[in-house]
Amino acid sequence: QVQLAESGGGLVQAGGSLRLSCAASGTIFSIRAMGWYRQAPGKQRELVATMTRDGSTNYTDSVKGRFTISRDNAKNTVALQMNSLTPEDTAAYYCAAKGVRSRSFTLREYDYWGQGTQVTVSS
């Protein structure tokens, strides 16, 4: 079993910055992709940013140029630096670890989610 522990959410004024962090723990051989999703009230969960093990990134258009994802493969951690925040960024942010393999000899992969951390941006 794998657990994801998130930290760094909070309340910030528009134009401010926050940094989210997530650490995966448990029996982990490798993680194909780690990233962040968010869900605002009344809306579907959406991808914010992801990074594969080889460093390829994917951002949703609305955060490009403002958010930066980083990852430490050795520590199984992922972070999201969020700058120039706007009220539209207000949401619960969820860390995700996708394609998790527990052992080198198994090809079976699982996806895991964190509990979520709230980000609120006031105008």
C-alpha angles and dihedrals in degrees: 000000000000128000127199118207117197130194141167107065123131148116120310137165121250110279093030132115138238133181121214121200132192131186125193118210136179133059103345130161097167142343118214097202137000127191153126134276129181138205125197121197111284093008136099122257110267136193114256103175138335136186127199125218091262092053102260112148136204124191132183110246096246094063101040110125092016106059127051125194123205133180139194109206094189092055097034091233134137130190136192120207108201119195133174091023120196131195087256088068091064108121146106107281120213128198115220133195112194130189095019115180117195098197137024091237097054125078093192112117132196136191124226135191134202124231093255135248124229122239116189122183117193123207 
